[in-house]
């Protein structure tokens, strides 16, 4: 039993955790399923998921060796677990099912460390009670090494983990209190903690090499304001920035060495350019041709910010220049694109699509310069025809059927 005092909480609370070295909670695939299925390929569109189980894309990363790892939430009735798999051009390599306890076990971030990977999110199956922050360590083949929980006896929501050195920062959002930032060692054990009071909503975490960027909304006077918080390597808030009322930051990304780009959702969706010191440099509406676009993700490319969003006609991928002009735009109907990873002269777009019997993970490559698909369709089969009297070119033309009928009923002269 571990006890600690949350700053500003005015109470001491017990926080039971899974002890390091204890067996991980039992994991299992959905009933009747031993492994997820894959259809198609990344060039023309690939779906991955358990049959008749909805997969919700959450996060992905590309390893230094070029391998792509994906984390999704698998949902089927009372079964709600985390599926992590290695993605290949035409399917999957290894896979691992995490959580799958008596209730929900959902991911938020996927991180790589020296000897494996860390999946962080929330659990309703284990911990202090109700929901808690949760993290699992898996090795390079997907084998579960350990799982731990972080939280109070409340509805703690795990926003994710930012690896730093041999440890990192675990962040949870606690209702009626605020954000809890915990320093963790290489084994997931807590070494220090701090809190930020406030009614934070719709929060997300962007890991940085030397800390993390938290984004979402902060309730003030009954209104939600877009909000950013920059954490350093030990979890201290070096700056916070309010981006205005009646809005929430739906996504934030690094802008090279020039700070961050934040996408704000609300009555007037817009982009905000923020310096690395937390100063607002510029706030601008999206170009008129992008009216109605709700930005949910993005990527910094050589051409400028690449925005991923949802519109009435489906997902839209928009490559913009640093001047704010649209370089190219691509609409992907019936697909919910959530994320993107660069791959030389291509970009891998990740999200959700319709599989054989359910919603599955979906991935597809687009050309980085133009947004065109890089699908190489199979060539049409060549049907050889014999030349000669029996060939169509040497035979008499076949008369039109209606003409033959008219001739048959014409009166004789």
Backbone torsions as a table, in degrees:
resi	resn	phi	psi	omega
1	UNK	NA	127.2	-178.4
2	UNK	-112.2	133.3	179.6
3	UNK	-115.9	139.7	170.3
4	UNK	-152.3	162.3	-179.1
5	UNK	-106.9	125.0	174.7
6	UNK	-80.6	126.4	179.0
7	UNK	-59.5	133.8	178.2
8	UNK	74.1	-0.6	-178.1
9	UNK	-86.6	-19.5	177.3
10	UNK	61.0	29.5	176.5
11	UNK	-156.5	149.8	175.9
12	UNK	-104.6	128.2	-174.7
13	UNK	-130.9	142.5	175.1
14	UNK	-76.2	139.5	179.4
15	UNK	-127.7	89.9	177.4
16	UNK	-68.2	142.8	179.5
17	UNK	-135.7	156.7	171.1
18	UNK	-68.8	128.0	-176.4
19	UNK	-77.9	142.8	177.9
20	UNK	-61.3	133.4	179.3
21	UNK	96.6	-13.6	177.9
22	UNK	-78.7	156.2	179.4
23	UNK	-59.7	142.4	177.9
24	UNK	-70.8	152.5	175.8
25	UNK	-55.3	149.1	-177.8
26	UNK	-59.8	133.8	176.4
27	UNK	-115.2	150.1	-176.7
28	UNK	-157.0	154.4	174.0
29	UNK	-82.9	166.1	175.7
30	UNK	-58.9	156.8	179.9
31	UNK	-53.1	130.1	176.9
32	UNK	82.0	2.2	-178.1
33	UNK	-120.6	134.0	176.5
34	UNK	-107.4	-26.7	-179.0
35	UNK	-157.1	149.9	177.2
36	UNK	-68.6	155.0	179.3
37	UNK	-103.0	155.6	178.6
38	UNK	-128.8	142.2	178.1
39	UNK	-133.8	135.4	177.7
40	UNK	85.1	-157.5	178.7
41	UNK	-150.8	166.1	-174.6
42	UNK	-69.1	-20.3	178.0
43	UNK	-70.8	-41.3	-176.3
44	UNK	-111.5	0.1	-178.7
45	UNK	118.3	123.6	-176.8
46	UNK	-128.6	131.6	173.4
47	UNK	-113.8	143.9	-179.8
48	UNK	-138.2	132.6	176.0
49	UNK	170.3	166.0	173.4
50	UNK	-72.1	146.7	178.7
51	UNK	-64.4	132.0	176.9
52	UNK	59.7	26.7	174.9
53	UNK	-126.2	128.3	179.1
54	UNK	-77.9	129.2	175.0
55	UNK	-107.0	130.4	177.5
56	UNK	-113.1	116.2	-179.8
57	UNK	-62.5	140.8	179.7
58	UNK	-125.0	-55.0	-174.0
59	UNK	-158.4	161.7	178.3
60	UNK	-154.1	162.5	175.7
61	UNK	-150.5	156.2	174.7
62	UNK	-111.3	126.0	-178.3
63	UNK	-76.3	162.2	176.7
64	UNK	-56.5	-26.7	178.3
65	UNK	-82.8	0.1	177.8
66	UNK	95.4	-3.9	179.2
67	UNK	-75.2	143.7	178.0
68	UNK	-107.8	127.6	175.8
69	UNK	-111.8	140.5	-175.8
70	UNK	-128.5	139.9	173.6
71	UNK	-118.2	128.3	177.1
72	UNK	-130.0	162.0	172.5
73	UNK	-101.2	123.7	-179.1
74	UNK	-101.0	126.7	-173.2
75	UNK	-129.1	127.0	174.1
76	UNK	-155.2	100.3	-178.0
77	UNK	60.7	-123.7	178.8
78	UNK	-82.6	-8.3	177.7
79	UNK	-82.8	118.3	178.2
80	UNK	-146.1	105.9	-172.8
81	UNK	-138.4	-178.6	179.8
82	UNK	-107.3	127.7	176.2
83	UNK	-110.9	122.0	175.5
84	UNK	-116.6	132.3	-179.7
85	UNK	-146.2	154.6	173.9
86	UNK	-89.0	131.8	-172.9
87	UNK	-100.5	129.7	176.8
88	UNK	-116.5	174.1	-175.6
89	UNK	-58.4	-35.2	-175.6
90	UNK	-126.0	22.9	179.1
91	UNK	162.4	-141.3	-177.5
92	UNK	-128.7	156.0	173.3
93	UNK	-97.1	-102.5	176.1
94	UNK	-90.4	162.3	175.6
95	UNK	-144.6	158.1	-179.9
96	UNK	-143.5	134.6	175.5
97	UNK	-103.8	123.4	-176.9
98	UNK	-115.4	150.4	-179.3
99	UNK	80.8	-111.4	179.0
100	UNK	53.0	39.8	177.2
101	UNK	-86.3	-146.0	-177.5
102	UNK	-79.5	-8.7	-176.3
103	UNK	-148.1	-157.4	-174.5
104	UNK	-75.0	138.8	173.1
105	UNK	-138.2	101.4	-167.5
106	UNK	-121.1	141.4	-178.9
107	UNK	-86.5	161.6	173.2
108	UNK	-130.6	-38.8	179.4
109	UNK	-139.6	155.2	175.7
110	UNK	-127.0	124.8	-175.7
111	UNK	-128.7	151.9	176.1
112	UNK	-106.1	136.4	173.2
113	UNK	-124.2	178.7	-171.0
114	UNK	-58.5	-39.2	-174.1
115	UNK	-116.6	26.6	177.7
116	UNK	156.0	-145.9	-174.7
117	UNK	-139.3	153.1	178.7
118	UNK	-121.8	125.4	176.1
119	UNK	-108.7	121.6	-177.4
120	UNK	-122.0	144.5	179.6
121	UNK	-177.2	-133.6	-177.4
122	UNK	-130.9	153.2	176.8
123	UNK	-136.4	139.9	170.4
124	UNK	-107.6	-2.0	-175.4
125	UNK	-92.3	-25.0	-173.2
126	UNK	-138.4	169.0	172.7
127	UNK	107.4	-155.3	-172.2
128	UNK	-76.4	-21.2	-178.0
129	UNK	138.6	152.2	-172.7
130	UNK	52.5	-131.4	-180.0
131	UNK	-104.7	152.1	179.8
132	UNK	-140.3	160.9	167.7
133	UNK	-65.1	150.4	-173.8
134	UNK	-148.4	143.3	175.8
135	UNK	-145.3	141.3	179.3
136	UNK	-126.2	141.3	176.0
137	UNK	-105.5	128.1	174.7
138	UNK	-125.4	152.6	179.7
139	UNK	-86.8	-170.7	-174.6
140	UNK	-73.9	0.3	175.3
141	UNK	-116.1	3.7	179.5
142	UNK	92.5	2.6	179.7
143	UNK	-72.8	130.1	-178.9
144	UNK	-74.0	124.7	179.0
145	UNK	-95.4	-44.6	176.2
146	UNK	-162.8	161.6	173.8
147	UNK	-138.1	142.5	-179.9
148	UNK	-140.2	158.4	178.0
149	UNK	-119.2	156.9	-176.9
150	UNK	-142.6	114.9	176.0
151	UNK	163.8	177.5	177.3
152	UNK	-96.3	-179.7	173.6
153	UNK	-83.7	74.4	-174.5
154	UNK	-161.5	-171.1	-178.2
155	UNK	-90.6	64.8	179.9
156	UNK	-71.3	131.1	178.9
157	UNK	-111.9	119.2	178.0
158	UNK	-76.8	116.5	179.4
159	UNK	-83.4	-18.8	176.8
160	UNK	134.4	-174.3	-174.6
161	UNK	-130.5	139.0	175.7
162	UNK	-116.7	108.7	-179.5
163	UNK	-71.4	133.6	178.9
164	UNK	-142.4	118.9	-177.5
165	UNK	61.2	-132.5	179.0
166	UNK	-88.1	-5.1	179.9
167	UNK	-129.6	-131.8	178.6
168	UNK	159.9	-166.9	-176.3
169	UNK	-119.0	127.0	172.2
170	UNK	-104.8	129.1	-176.4
171	UNK	-121.3	130.2	175.0
172	UNK	-126.1	152.3	176.8
173	UNK	-108.1	121.0	-176.2
174	UNK	-110.9	119.1	178.8
175	UNK	-56.8	145.6	177.7
176	UNK	65.8	7.2	174.4
177	UNK	-130.8	-66.8	-177.9
178	UNK	148.4	-143.5	-177.1
179	UNK	-100.4	135.8	175.4
180	UNK	-112.8	121.7	179.4
181	UNK	-110.9	122.8	-178.1
182	UNK	-118.3	129.2	171.1
183	UNK	-78.8	132.0	-179.7
184	UNK	-120.7	149.7	174.2
185	UNK	-90.1	-173.9	-176.0
186	UNK	-65.1	-18.8	179.9
187	UNK	-99.6	8.2	179.7
188	UNK	84.4	3.4	179.7
189	UNK	-80.6	146.0	-177.9
190	UNK	-80.1	132.0	177.1
191	UNK	-110.6	-23.2	177.3
192	UNK	-164.9	160.2	177.9
193	UNK	-148.9	155.6	177.7
194	UNK	-150.7	164.9	-177.2
195	UNK	-134.7	153.0	174.2
196	UNK	-123.6	111.6	-177.1
197	UNK	-76.8	149.8	179.5
198	UNK	146.1	158.9	179.0
199	UNK	-92.5	84.1	-178.8
200	UNK	-86.5	139.8	-178.8
201	UNK	-137.0	150.9	175.9
202	UNK	52.6	45.4	-174.1
203	UNK	-87.3	147.9	174.2
204	UNK	-134.0	167.7	-178.0
205	UNK	-129.4	130.6	173.3
206	UNK	-114.3	112.3	-179.5
207	UNK	-70.1	140.3	177.0
208	UNK	-123.0	158.5	-179.6
209	UNK	-58.7	-29.0	-176.4
210	UNK	-122.1	27.2	-179.4
211	UNK	156.6	-138.5	-178.8
212	UNK	-157.5	156.1	173.1
213	UNK	-116.9	122.4	177.0
214	UNK	-101.4	137.6	-177.3
215	UNK	-141.4	154.1	179.9
216	UNK	155.4	-129.5	-178.4
217	UNK	-137.3	152.2	176.7
218	UNK	-127.8	122.6	-177.9
219	UNK	-75.7	127.5	178.8
220	UNK	-137.9	118.5	176.8
221	UNK	59.3	35.6	179.0
222	UNK	82.6	0.9	179.4
223	UNK	-121.6	147.1	179.4
224	UNK	-94.2	126.9	179.7
225	UNK	-111.9	138.8	174.5
226	UNK	-60.1	135.3	-171.1
227	UNK	-143.4	140.8	175.0
228	UNK	-125.4	141.9	174.8
229	UNK	-133.7	127.3	178.4
230	UNK	-102.0	123.4	176.8
231	UNK	-105.0	140.5	175.0
232	UNK	-86.4	-172.6	-173.4
233	UNK	-66.5	-16.4	178.8
234	UNK	-110.2	7.3	174.5
235	UNK	96.6	1.3	177.7
236	UNK	-76.7	142.1	176.0
237	UNK	-80.0	108.7	-179.2
238	UNK	-79.8	-30.0	172.5
239	UNK	-161.9	158.6	172.6
240	UNK	-136.1	151.2	-175.2
241	UNK	-138.6	127.3	175.0
242	UNK	-94.4	126.2	-175.0
243	UNK	-106.3	16.2	172.6
244	UNK	112.2	155.4	-177.3
245	UNK	-76.8	170.5	178.0
246	UNK	54.9	41.0	-179.9
247	UNK	-157.0	168.3	174.3
248	UNK	-150.0	143.7	179.1
249	UNK	-78.6	111.6	-178.6
250	UNK	-82.2	-22.6	178.9
251	UNK	-164.3	147.8	175.5
252	UNK	-141.4	141.1	-179.0
253	UNK	-142.0	160.0	176.4
254	UNK	-71.0	150.2	-179.1
255	UNK	-119.1	58.0	-176.2
256	UNK	65.6	-133.7	177.8
257	UNK	-91.9	7.1	-173.7
258	UNK	-103.4	23.4	176.7
259	UNK	100.2	-130.9	-171.7
260	UNK	-139.1	155.4	170.5
261	UNK	-114.9	124.6	179.1
262	UNK	-114.7	132.4	176.7
263	UNK	-101.1	125.1	-177.4
264	UNK	-106.9	131.1	175.2
265	UNK	-101.6	148.2	-179.9
266	UNK	157.3	-159.1	-179.0
267	UNK	-63.1	-32.6	178.3
268	UNK	-128.3	84.9	179.5
269	UNK	-57.1	139.1	-177.4
270	UNK	-157.7	170.0	176.4
271	UNK	-111.4	143.0	177.9
272	UNK	-124.3	129.9	175.7
273	UNK	-98.2	121.6	-174.3
274	UNK	-120.3	136.8	179.4
275	UNK	-74.2	166.4	178.9
276	UNK	-66.9	-16.1	177.6
277	UNK	-94.2	2.8	176.6
278	UNK	89.3	18.2	177.9
279	UNK	-97.7	137.1	177.0
280	UNK	-74.1	117.8	-179.9
281	UNK	-88.9	-44.6	-176.2
282	UNK	-159.1	144.8	174.1
283	UNK	-130.6	126.0	-174.8
284	UNK	-142.3	148.5	175.4
285	UNK	-72.4	156.8	174.5
286	UNK	-68.6	153.9	178.0
287	UNK	-56.2	152.1	-176.7
288	UNK	-54.7	-33.3	-179.1
289	UNK	-70.4	-7.5	178.4
290	UNK	-108.6	19.5	178.4
291	UNK	-56.6	134.6	178.1
292	UNK	87.9	-2.0	-179.2
293	UNK	-79.9	127.3	174.3
294	UNK	-104.3	109.2	-175.8
295	UNK	-73.5	127.6	-179.8
296	UNK	-120.6	-7.3	-179.2
297	UNK	-166.5	176.7	-179.7
298	UNK	-175.7	173.2	-177.2
299	UNK	-156.9	140.7	175.1
300	UNK	-90.3	120.6	178.2
301	UNK	-115.2	179.0	178.4
302	UNK	-65.5	-25.5	-178.6
303	UNK	-83.3	-23.5	-176.8
304	UNK	141.4	-162.3	179.5
305	UNK	-69.4	131.9	173.4
306	UNK	-104.9	120.1	-175.9
307	UNK	-105.6	139.5	175.3
308	UNK	-115.9	128.8	-176.6
309	UNK	-150.8	173.4	178.1
310	UNK	-112.7	133.9	177.3
311	UNK	-131.0	177.1	-177.8
312	UNK	-62.3	-33.0	-176.6
313	UNK	-93.9	11.6	177.6
314	UNK	124.7	-165.3	177.3
315	UNK	-75.9	144.8	178.7
316	UNK	-129.0	134.0	177.4
317	UNK	-111.0	123.1	-173.0
318	UNK	-127.0	118.3	173.5
319	UNK	-93.5	120.1	-179.5
320	UNK	-111.0	159.2	174.3
321	UNK	-90.7	169.2	177.2
322	UNK	-65.4	-19.4	178.2
323	UNK	-83.9	-5.1	178.5
324	UNK	93.8	7.9	178.0
325	UNK	-88.5	154.7	177.4
326	UNK	-84.4	118.6	178.1
327	UNK	-82.2	-49.3	172.6
328	UNK	-154.9	157.4	-179.1
329	UNK	-140.2	138.2	-178.3
330	UNK	-134.4	129.4	177.4
331	UNK	-103.1	130.0	178.7
332	UNK	-116.4	99.6	-176.7
333	UNK	-71.8	148.8	175.9
334	UNK	61.1	20.7	178.2
335	UNK	-132.5	137.3	176.4
336	UNK	-105.4	97.1	-179.4
337	UNK	-82.6	128.3	-175.3
338	UNK	-117.7	-22.4	-170.7
339	UNK	-155.2	168.4	-179.7
340	UNK	-150.6	144.9	176.3
341	UNK	-129.9	132.7	179.1
342	UNK	-73.3	149.5	178.8
343	UNK	-151.4	83.3	-178.8
344	UNK	57.0	-116.1	-178.2
345	UNK	-93.2	12.3	179.1
346	UNK	-125.1	166.9	173.8
347	UNK	-130.7	131.1	178.1
348	UNK	-92.1	117.7	178.8
349	UNK	-99.8	134.2	-171.6
350	UNK	-125.3	143.7	178.9
351	UNK	175.7	-141.0	-177.4
352	UNK	-124.5	145.6	176.5
353	UNK	-148.6	175.1	-178.7
354	UNK	-86.2	119.5	177.5
355	UNK	-89.3	-156.2	-176.4
356	UNK	-67.0	-45.1	-176.0
357	UNK	-134.1	8.4	-175.8
358	UNK	-166.4	179.1	173.0
359	UNK	-78.1	127.9	-177.3
360	UNK	-124.9	166.9	169.1
361	UNK	-61.8	143.4	179.6
362	UNK	-132.6	135.8	176.6
363	UNK	-137.5	143.4	178.9
364	UNK	-155.4	145.9	175.7
365	UNK	-91.8	139.3	168.9
366	UNK	-125.4	152.7	177.7
367	UNK	-67.6	132.1	-174.8
368	UNK	-69.2	-30.1	-175.5
369	UNK	-83.2	-31.4	-173.2
370	UNK	-123.6	-17.3	-176.1
371	UNK	82.0	3.0	-179.6
372	UNK	-74.1	152.8	176.1
373	UNK	-68.8	149.7	179.1
374	UNK	-107.7	21.1	179.8
375	UNK	-66.6	133.2	175.3
376	UNK	-108.6	96.3	-176.6
377	UNK	-65.9	153.4	176.9
378	UNK	-65.3	138.5	179.9
379	UNK	-65.5	148.9	177.5
380	UNK	-65.7	137.6	178.7
381	UNK	-63.8	138.4	179.8
382	UNK	-88.9	121.6	179.0
383	UNK	-100.7	112.3	-179.3
384	UNK	-77.8	136.5	178.3
385	UNK	-115.8	142.0	177.5
386	UNK	-81.0	137.4	176.1
387	UNK	-95.1	144.8	-178.7
388	UNK	143.1	-166.8	-177.5
389	UNK	-59.7	-28.1	-177.1
390	UNK	-86.4	-8.9	-178.3
391	UNK	-75.7	157.6	-176.6
392	UNK	-62.8	-31.1	-176.6
393	UNK	-70.8	-25.9	-177.7
394	UNK	-100.7	-7.2	-176.9
395	UNK	-89.2	161.7	177.8
396	UNK	-68.2	144.4	178.4
397	UNK	-64.6	143.4	178.9
398	UNK	-81.7	123.0	-178.1
399	UNK	-67.3	154.5	177.8
400	UNK	-66.5	138.0	-174.9
401	UNK	-61.8	-37.4	-179.4
402	UNK	-67.2	-35.5	179.1
403	UNK	-66.4	-40.0	178.5
404	UNK	-62.4	-40.6	-178.5
405	UNK	-67.1	-41.7	179.1
406	UNK	-63.1	-38.3	-179.3
407	UNK	-66.8	-33.6	-177.5
408	UNK	-70.5	-29.4	-176.0
409	UNK	-99.9	-0.1	179.7
410	UNK	-68.0	141.3	179.7
411	UNK	-66.8	144.8	179.7
412	UNK	-72.7	144.1	179.0
413	UNK	-79.9	NA	NA
